[in-house]
């Protein structure tokens, strides 16, 4: 890949799930400036699938997450890598410096050494814009200082080399590297695309990409693959569950917070990824939503709780929609009950003690229609174990103590092991 020759292996980049509004889908209105993951990059037909948050057609309520998009020989592809410095780069290359305070604007005007908060390096660019008219930024040919992690160097301004450094705190370097379609065909990428609808198909003019880890390079190919979809409670027990399943399964969790069922329906396809490809399948999927659905408004004047964030009937409908999406994977499914609210919380994120039982009962109504789905009653674990005695005196739904997280993680691991045995004993299709 051309990137490796210019700046080396990029640092891990935090990727957050796209939180698109639920709107009617159309190639023209939604895909310009859309962000998603790249799958099935086809060099011959100059297409790929963009997998993004689900959008719904209001006439049918049918969701669509995968869009086939087209690129041409004129499409500009740029990888954006964020770094704290200019490590692994060899100058000179065009770089712009921004975020200058008044003192450094003055220094720049006098062509004296100055500091900047933000640098954007455009590898392969031939022309630089020079000093901006408002004097707040400058772009020129830049050569970083020698060393393993340089934070400054010399920029050429109107024929004069001027020293520039990054601020000590909160400085950012964005390195833009031109890529080819062949590069994209060889890796895992997230992209934001820009273009237009031409004769019924979306054609990309330019696209910015960031590299993603290929799970197949991390997973043990001899072990089954497990996905956990859940809110912040699944974050609490994540490390413990991974430890408990070490050597038993490749454990994965949805990116970020799965939040409510409404959010789950919108993003499940994105979390599942391209499960049709070899090595990206799912053997077991555990899913849970509830603590965000059961949030309520609270009126301090009357000391009363208002409506749920997601009404119970809508909650059940959302679960049915999500189950339909999950079943496409062929994985053994586990529904995980929503853990309790220890005491009423009357803050901005109000939750009422006992509300989780209403939602768990509603979810069980749905699960009775799908008897093949296993149940992990994590709520019962919390209700019955003395490990949570101190937690029960609070009004915080989260589990921060190591002993609490370990017990929850072991319970999840036990449910996963049972699901793996169930799947193993299923008759071959």
N, C-alpha and C positions, 0 to 999 in steps of 0.2 A: 504494500500500500504506500502511496506517495507520502502520506502523513508521517510515517515512521522515519522517512529519510530527512524530513525537515525539522520536526520538533520531537521526535521520539514518541513513546507510548503516552497517551494523554492521561491526566489524572482522572480519578473517578469523579463523575459529574452527577450531582443529585438531580434526579429526574422526578418531577411530580406529575401525578395524573392530571390529564386535561379535564377541567371542570366546565364543559360546554353547556349552555342552556339547552333544555329539551325543546327543540323547535322542529318544524317540518323540514325534511331534508330535500335539498335540490342542489344539483352540481354547481350551479352558478352562485347561489347565495351563501353556501356554507364552506366551500373548499378553499376560497381565496383567504389566505392567512390562517388556514386550519393547521392544527398540530396533531401528530399521531405517530405511530410506529410503522416502519417500512417492512412489508412482507412480499415474498414472491417477486423479487426484482428480476425482470425479464429483459435481458440485453437485446434479444432478437426483435421483440415486438415493441420495445421501448415503453414498457408499462411497469407499474408495480401496484400492489394493494396498499392503500392507506388505512390502517386500523385505528380508529379514533373512538371517542365516546359516542354512545348510541344516540341517534336522533329518531324521532317518531313521526310518521306520516299521520296527520290528524284524522284523515278519512278512514284509515284502517287500523290505527294504533299499532302498526307493524314497525318494528325497529330495524334500523340499518346502521351497521358499524363499519362495514368494509366497503371502500370505494376504489374502483379501478381508475387510476390517473395515468396520464401520458406525459412523456418528456420527449424532447427533440435534441438534435445535435447542437442547438443554440441555447439549451437550458443551462443556466449557471448553477453550479453546485459548490457550496461553501461549507466546510466544517468549522464550527466554532468551538474553541477549547478555552475554558477559563482557568487561569493560573494565578498564583500569587507573585510570580516573577517571570523573567524571560529565559528560564532554564531550557536547555535543549534546542535553542535557536541560534542560527548563525546569520549575522547581518552582512551587509546592510539590507534592510527591507523597509517598506513604507509603513510608518507608524504615526498615529495621531495621539496626542496627549491632551486630556481634558481635566476639568475639576481643579482649576487653578484659583487660589484665593487672591485677594488684592495685591499682596506683597509679591506673589509669584508672577502675576500678570505684569507688574512693574519690572520684575527681573527679566521676563521674557522680552519685553519691549527694549530693554537695554542690552539684550543678547548676553545676559549673565546666567549662571547656573540657576535652575528653577526646579520646583517640585510639582508633581501632578498626582491626582487621585486615580485617574483612569487612563489606561493605554489600550489602544486597539491596533494590533499589527495585522497588516493585509499582505500576506505572503503572495508573491507573484505579481503584485501591482507595480506598474511602471511609473505612474505620475503621482506627485504629492501636491496638496493644495496650499501648503505654506501656512502663514499665520492668518487666522480667521479675522474677518472684518471687525468683530466685536472684541478681538484680542483675548477671548476666553479659551482658545484652543489653538493648537498648531499641529501641522502634519508635515513630515519630512522623512528623508532617508535616515534610518536609525541603526546604529551599531551598538549592541549591548556590550557592557564591560566583560572582560574575561572572568572566568570562575564558574563554579557549578550552579549557582543560583543568583545570577545578577539581577539587581533591582534598579539598575540605571545604565546609562551609557552616553553616547554622543549623538545628537540629532543635527542634521545639516539644514541650516536656515539661511537662505540667500547667500550661499557660498561659505558660510561660517559655521564651524562645529561648536555646538553649545551643549554643556553638560546638563543632563536631566535625570532626576531620580524619582522613584515612587515614594509617596508618603509612607511613614512607618506603620500607620494604622488604616485599616479599611481600604487599602488600595486593591485595584483589580486590573488584571491583564486579560484581554480577550484576543486570542490569536485566530485569525481567519485564514484557513488553508484551502486553496482550490482543489477539488477532487474531480475524479472522472466517474462515469457510470460504472466502470469496472471495479472501482473502489467500493461502491455501494453494493454491488453484487456479492462482494466477498465478506461482508460483515453484518452486524446488527446495528440498526440506526433508528434514531428518533428525528423527525423532520418537521419544519414549518414550511408550507408550500405557498407560493404566490403565482397566480396565473389567471386564466379565464376559460370560459366555456366556448369551445369552438366546434360547431357542427355536432352538438350533443355530447361532447366529451370534454372533460377538464384537461387542459394542457398547461404544463408548468413552465413559467418563464424563468423563475429562479427558486432555489430551495436552500435553506440553511439546515445543517444536520449536526447532531451530536452522537457520539458513539455510545452504544449500550453494551453491557456484558452479554456474551453468548452463554446462556445457562448450560449448554452442553460442554463448555470448557470447565465448568465448576462442578457439575454433577458427577457422581459415580455412575457410569452407564450400567453397572450390574444391579443397581438398586432402583426400586420404584420411585415415581415422582408424586409428591403430595403438595397440594395447594391449600392454604388456609385463607379464607376471606373473612375479615372481621374488623371491628372498630378498635379503639385504643386498648380494650381489654386483651385483645390478641397481641397487641404490642407488649403488654405487661408480661405475658407468659411465653413470648416468642423465643427468647434465649433458652429457657428451661425446656421447652418442647424440642428444640433443636438438639440439645444435649441428650434428652431421653430417647430420641430417634436416631442418634448417631449410629451408623453402620446398619440401620434398618431401612431408612428411606431418605431420599433427597427432599428436604423440607423447604418449601417456599411460602411466602406470604404476599398478599396483595400490597402493592405500593401505596403508602400513605394510610389514610383512615377510610375504611369502607362505609362508615357513617350509617345513614338510614337505608331502608329498602328502596326508597325512591332513587337514592344515589347508586345503590347496588344494581338496579335494573339498567341504569344508564351506563354503568362502567364495567359490568361483568365481562363483556366481550373483550374489552381492553385488557382486563386482568388475566383472562384465559390465554391470551396471546395466540400464536399460530399453532394450536394444538394438533393440527392435521399433519404437521411435519414430524419426521422421525426424531425422537429425542426430546420433543417439546410437548408430548402427550401428558395427560394427567391420569394417574391410577386411582387416586383418592382425592376428593375435594371436601373440606369441611367449610360450611358457611354459616354466618350469623349476622343478624341485624336486630336492633331492638332499642338499645339505650338512646339512640338518636331519634328513633320513631316516637318513643314515649315521652320525650321532652314536652313540657307544658308551659303555658303562660302562667304567671302568678300575680295576683292583685293583693298588694300588701294592705290596702285599706280595708278590704273585706276578708283578708286571710283565706282566699279561695284560689284553687287551681283552675286553669281554663282548659281549652281544647288540647288534645294531643297534637304533636307536630305532624304525625301521619295517623289518621283515623284507623281504627282497628280493621274495618272492612277493606280500606285501601291497602293496609299492611298485608292482609291475606292475598289480595289480588297481586300485589307486588311480588310476594313470595312465589306465587304460581308462575309469574312471568320469568322470574330468575331461575326457578327450577327447570323450566322449559329450555332456557339457554344452557344451563349446566349439564342437562342430560345429553346434549349433543356431543359432549366429550367422551361419553362411554365410561366415565369414571364412576367408582363407587362413591355415592354422596353421603355426607354426614350433616345433619342439622344440629347445631349447637345451641342449647337454650341460653337465654339472656340472663346474665348474673344479676343478683338482687340490688335494690337500692337500700342501703342500711337504714337510713332515716330520711325524712323529708328534706329536700334541698330547695330553698326558696330564693335562690339567687337568680341571676340572669338566665342560667341554664337550669330551670326548675325541673325537678323530678320528684315524684311522689312515691313514698314507700308502698310497696305492693303492686305498683303499676307493671312491673316486669311479669308478674303472674298472669295478668290479663293478656299480655302480649304472647307469653309462652303458651297459654291455653289456646289462643287464636292460631298460633303457628302449628300446634299439635293437630288442630282441625284440618289444616292443610296437609300435614304429613300423613294423616290417616288415609288420604287419597293417593299417597305414594308410599306404600308399605315397604318398598325396596330401599328407602332412605333410612339409614341408621340414625339413632338419637344419641347424642353426647349430652347428658344432663348436667352441665357444668353448674347450673343454678343449685342443684341438689347438693353438689360437692361443697359449695360455699355455705349453704344453709346448715349442713350437718357437721362440718369439721370445726373443732375447737381452735384450729389454726387461725380462724378468722374472728375470734372473740374480740380482739382489740379493734379490728376493722369495723365491727358491728356497732361500735360506740360513735362512729363518725357519720358524716353525710356525703362522703366521697365514694363514688362507685369504683374507683380505680384500686389496683392492688400493687403497692409499692414495696412491701416487705419481701425479702428473699424467700422466706419460708412459704409465703402465700403464692408467689410466682412459681416456685418449684412444684408445689402440690397441683396447681392448675396445669402446668406444663406436663406433668406426669399423667394427669387425667386425659389431656388431649392426646398424648402419645399412646395411651391405652386404647382410646377410641380409634386412632389411626391403625394400630396393629390389628384390632378386630375387623376393621374395614378391609385391610389387606388380606386377611384370612378369608373373609367373605368373598372378596373378588377372586381369590385364588381357587376357591371351591365352586365358583359359578361354572356352569357348563359352557364349553367353547361355542361361540356363535358360528 
